[in-house]
Amino acid sequence: MGIVDLVSEIPLFHGLHGEQLEEVVDIVADQTFGRGQPVFSEGEEAAGFYVVVSGRVKIFKLSSEGKEQILHFAEPGESFGEVPMFAGGRFPAHAESIEKSRIFFFPRAVFLELIEKDPSLAMNMLAELSMRLRRFTRLVEELSLKEVPGRLAAYLLYLNGRGDGSGDLELDITKGQLAGLLGTIPETISRILGKMSSLGFIRVRGRRITLLDRQSLEDLSAGGKFII
């Protein structure tokens, strides 16, 4: 698939016509990152923004003691780093590829020139970013205002909703990464998954998880009691 086709499938650029797409493609830097390779560091000047074409990127913060708090995993088609890029600031977190990843980089100066030339490009981006902000706000609320079992239940429901909704899903991150995202440790994740399985909430087969009792998971996500 050519770069024009790839760019046209990025949600930020949906609806752009041929000439607009060609202008965007002209400024793209096509980059490849190996597993564990930094994309940018917190405090680094935001010289542009990025879009994941393939692979996955971890967005995270580090405490003064070196403890990692995962904020988000950017999946294929997702952009990241746009806000500080538009504001002319610095990146507020670290970004690192967790597997071999192909990433498009859009440099700030020339991209802003495109927006000045064609404001409809900015409107398209604002619509997509607004929808993503609503999703992230809901997810942050679910993952920060609950005990760990409720956070895990909410995350499983989120993954299921992001997929086909059939109840079958696959954890495409390690338990360590999942623990970092939920603010706990891998051992706690394993214990909760085991308890959910014994209660008949889910069935676990390696990384494959089947939601058997969605109502109980929703109750747990809403603050129901759960003793590990």
C-alpha positions in Angstrom: 0.0 0.0 0.0 1.4 3.4 -1.0 1.9 6.3 1.5 -1.1 8.2 0.0 -3.4 5.3 0.8 -1.9 4.9 4.3 -2.3 8.6 5.1 -5.9 8.5 3.8 -6.7 5.8 6.3 -5.5 7.8 9.3 -8.6 9.1 11.2 -7.0 12.6 11.5 -7.1 12.9 7.7 -10.4 11.2 6.8 -12.4 13.2 4.3 -9.4 15.0 2.7 -9.5 15.0 -1.1 -6.7 14.0 -3.4 -4.8 17.3 -3.6 -4.9 17.8 0.2 -3.7 14.3 0.7 -0.8 14.8 -1.7 0.2 17.9 0.2 0.2 16.1 3.5 2.2 13.2 2.0 4.8 15.6 0.7 5.8 16.5 4.3 5.7 13.0 5.9 8.9 11.5 7.3 8.5 7.7 7.2 10.4 6.3 10.2 11.0 2.8 11.7 11.6 2.2 15.4 12.9 -1.1 16.9 11.4 -2.7 20.0 12.2 -0.6 23.1 13.5 2.4 21.0 12.5 5.9 22.3 10.4 8.0 20.0 10.8 11.1 22.2 11.5 12.0 25.8 9.6 14.1 28.3 10.7 17.7 28.1 12.0 17.4 24.5 10.9 20.2 22.2 7.8 19.1 20.3 9.1 19.6 16.7 6.1 17.7 15.2 3.6 14.9 15.8 3.5 11.2 15.0 1.1 8.6 13.7 1.5 4.9 14.2 1.3 3.0 10.9 2.2 -0.4 12.3 3.3 -1.7 15.7 2.5 0.0 19.0 3.9 2.9 21.1 3.8 3.3 24.8 3.2 6.7 26.3 4.4 7.0 29.9 5.7 9.1 32.7 8.6 8.4 35.1 8.6 9.4 38.8 11.6 10.9 40.4 12.3 7.3 41.8 12.1 5.9 38.3 8.7 4.3 38.6 6.9 4.0 35.3 3.2 5.0 34.9 1.8 4.1 31.6 -0.7 6.6 30.2 -1.6 5.1 26.9 -0.7 2.7 24.1 -0.9 4.3 20.7 -2.2 1.7 18.2 -2.0 1.7 14.3 -3.9 4.7 12.9 -3.5 6.7 16.2 -1.6 10.0 16.4 0.3 11.3 19.4 2.2 14.4 20.4 -0.2 16.8 18.6 -1.1 19.1 21.6 2.4 20.2 22.5 3.2 20.4 18.8 0.3 22.9 18.2 1.1 24.8 21.3 4.8 25.1 20.5 5.7 23.5 23.8 7.6 20.4 25.0 6.4 16.8 25.2 4.8 16.1 28.6 5.7 12.4 28.6 7.9 9.8 27.1 7.1 7.7 24.1 8.7 4.3 23.3 8.0 1.6 20.7 7.2 -1.7 22.4 7.6 -3.6 19.2 9.0 -2.9 15.8 6.9 0.0 14.6 6.5 2.1 11.4 5.7 5.7 12.4 4.9 8.7 10.3 6.4 12.0 11.6 4.8 15.3 10.6 7.1 18.3 11.2 5.5 21.2 13.0 6.6 24.2 10.9 5.5 22.8 7.5 2.4 21.3 8.9 1.2 24.6 10.3 1.9 26.2 6.9 -0.5 23.6 5.4 -3.2 24.5 8.0 -2.8 28.2 7.3 -3.2 27.5 3.6 -6.2 25.1 4.1 -8.0 25.7 7.4 -10.4 22.7 6.6 -7.5 20.5 7.5 -7.5 21.9 11.0 -11.3 21.4 11.4 -10.9 17.8 10.4 -8.2 17.3 13.0 -10.2 19.1 15.7 -13.2 16.8 15.2 -11.1 13.7 15.6 -9.2 15.0 18.6 -12.4 16.0 20.3 -13.8 12.5 19.9 -10.6 11.0 21.2 -10.5 13.4 24.2 -14.0 12.2 25.2 -12.9 8.5 25.0 -9.7 9.2 27.0 -11.6 11.2 29.6 -14.0 8.4 30.2 -11.2 5.8 30.4 -9.2 8.0 32.8 -12.2 8.3 35.1 -12.7 4.5 35.0 -9.1 3.7 35.6 -8.4 6.3 38.3 -11.5 6.4 40.5 -11.8 2.7 41.2 -10.0 0.0 43.1 -7.7 -2.3 41.1 -10.3 -5.0 40.4 -12.7 -2.4 39.2 -10.0 -0.9 37.0 -9.3 -4.2 35.5 -13.0 -5.0 34.9 -13.4 -1.5 33.2 -10.3 -2.2 31.0 -11.6 -5.6 29.9 -15.0 -4.0 29.0 -13.1 -1.2 27.2 -11.1 -3.7 25.1 -14.3 -5.6 24.3 -16.1 -2.4 23.2 -13.1 -1.4 21.1 -13.3 -4.8 19.3 -16.2 -6.6 17.8 -18.1 -6.7 21.2 -18.4 -10.5 21.0 -16.9 -11.1 24.4 -13.7 -12.7 23.0 -10.6 -10.5 23.3 -6.9 -10.8 23.4 -4.5 -9.0 25.7 -2.0 -7.6 23.3 0.3 -6.2 26.0 2.2 -8.1 28.7 0.9 -8.3 32.3 3.7 -6.0 33.3 2.5 -3.4 30.9 -1.1 -3.9 31.9 -0.1 -3.5 35.5 1.7 -0.3 34.7 -1.4 1.0 32.9 -3.6 0.2 35.9 -1.2 1.4 38.5 -0.5 -1.9 40.2 1.9 -4.9 40.0 1.8 -8.0 37.7 1.2 -10.4 40.6 -2.0 -8.5 41.6 -3.2 -8.6 38.0 -2.7 -12.4 38.0 -4.5 -12.9 41.2 -7.5 -10.8 40.1 -7.7 -12.6 36.8 -7.6 -15.9 38.6 -10.4 -14.9 41.0 -12.5 -13.5 38.1 -12.0 -16.9 36.4 -13.0 -18.9 39.5 -16.1 -16.8 39.9 -17.1 -17.4 36.3 -16.8 -13.8 35.2 -14.2 -14.7 32.5 -12.3 -17.6 31.0 -8.6 -17.2 30.5 -6.5 -19.1 28.0 -3.1 -17.6 27.8 -3.7 -14.1 26.5 -7.2 -14.9 25.2 -9.9 -13.8 27.5 -13.6 -14.5 27.1 -16.1 -12.4 29.0 -18.7 -14.9 30.4 -20.6 -12.7 32.8 -20.6 -9.1 31.5 -23.1 -7.9 34.0 -20.9 -8.9 37.0 -18.0 -7.2 35.3 -20.1 -4.0 34.8 -21.1 -4.2 38.5 -17.5 -4.5 39.5 -16.5 -1.7 37.2 -19.2 0.5 38.8 -17.7 0.0 42.3 -18.9 -3.5 43.4 -17.1 -5.3 46.1 -14.4 -7.8 45.1 -12.1 -9.6 47.6 -8.9 -11.0 46.1 
